[in-house]
Amino acid sequence: MRLPAGTSIAVIGAGGWGTALALTLAKTRDSVRLWVFEPDLVETIRRDRSNPIYLPGVRIPAQVHPSSSLAEVLAGAGIVICAVPSHLCRGVFLQMLPWIRSDMVFVTATKGIENGSLMRMSQVVHDVIGPAFRPRVAAISGPTFAVEVAREEPTALVVASPEEDLRHELQKVLSTSRFRLYTNPDIVGVEIGGSVKNIIAIAAGVVSGMRLGHNAIAALITRGLAEIMRLAEACGGRRDTLAGLAGLGDLVLTCTGHLSRNRQVGVALGEGARLEDIVSRMRMVAEGVKTSKSAVTLARRLGVEMPIAEEVYAILYEDKDPGDAINALMERELTEE
């Protein structure tokens, strides 16, 4: 396929990541439409050209046109980028159905595995739209903090699709001088990497919160990557995908960067806070909290060993003491790497 020059872009979701994507893409085009759930936030963005709730301190250019109307945002759009939290993805696409066209391209920018169905986000898109027509779907993922993207700090990530022409066209259309996309045919590996790294980041945060040192963080990142590789391969993905930006790159960033919400959850847990109290104080979603349920369930179904993810799940949902979880990992049966 070949996307027409000047293809209109709609970004669905005005959290930090969706807003950052919209203003970044607006640097190279006349107009990007941004769907905002909260009508009062639409008015704030229009008036002040800022998103004080989800991306404070960053100016939103006039080329970004916010609206709480899906009909308005989707009208004439050629590329639809979904950046809503994973647990809302299905519901938003169901709402979008009346205005979706077969000539649209759908790009998932959400990192998560749906609870219940255990579907990756691209699978959710196919599941919702599939009865009407076969959608063309890609995923973007990689080591990205929204505020750094918004500030035009150099960023590299991956656009993945099994359709070669689609991923190469999206690479051309979505890349800017400060936002560099690499292509990858392995959408399974890219989506699994982007989803499960959030769980490992919670574990890394726990270690930091307990002041257990750099050795433990390095071990968690390395063994966490092994878990992600095993699950991706069992789902049909490629292990070598996880050695790239959507795997190791994103994992390192999320496990070590102080802007990582998933790491922040883990740090608070390691310091003794309760999950309910941590989540209640957060304006934005830490995807690893919900994805830990779906990823562990999926791993158990496929017979994939994921001890770190299992211990994170136990801390989050079985009230396991973080110290006991660390001990359980360290005292597992000795084995080869």
C-alpha angles and dihedrals in degrees: 000000000000121000113220117249110265093023108183116246128209120192114202112208130035100213117123094283097044092047092048091050092049096051092042093053090044088066090075103035142048097242141016119179119217123199111216120190096206113067092203090055089053089059092047093052092047093048103037101022090229140099102221094176102053107012109022122184096026122109116228112215123235090249089073109086113195123201138162090214115096090195091057095044095047098043107118094351116151097185122039115193115194115207102161122123113280095247089057098044098092094046093049093050090049088054090048095053097096091059101037118112132197092238092061124104116218122211120188114212093171122107113212149086116243116246114236099016094045088216126152114235095259088053090052089054091051091046094053100039098030097088089059100040141326105275124215105234136183134171131219120204142150145109102326134148107192096224092053091050089049091051090054093244110160111278133177125192142151134261110202132192135140087230106087097200092048096053092046093049091048090049089058096043099044101039121097133178089273100029110064122186127198120197127238130175092207104090090162095058093042093052095043091049093050092048105043096042087072090062092051089048090058088054091049089051091052090054091050092047090053091049092235097152142242095292091065093047091052091048092050093050092049097044090039089057089053089055092049091050092051094051094045092051092048089053092052100267130127124257093218090061088067091058088067139067096295091051121025094015095054092040094055092047095048095044096048109025117098090217092064110113092200091053089048090055090052094047091053091048090050089052091055104262121142120246093236091056093046095051093045090060095051122093093192131050124262098211095200092069094065096029091058088070096050096039094050091046091049092048092050091049091051095041093243118154111231108161096167092051090046092054092047089052090050092051093048101041109015097045092241115171110250091228091055089049091053090048091050091055094047094047097050117124111287114253145157120285 
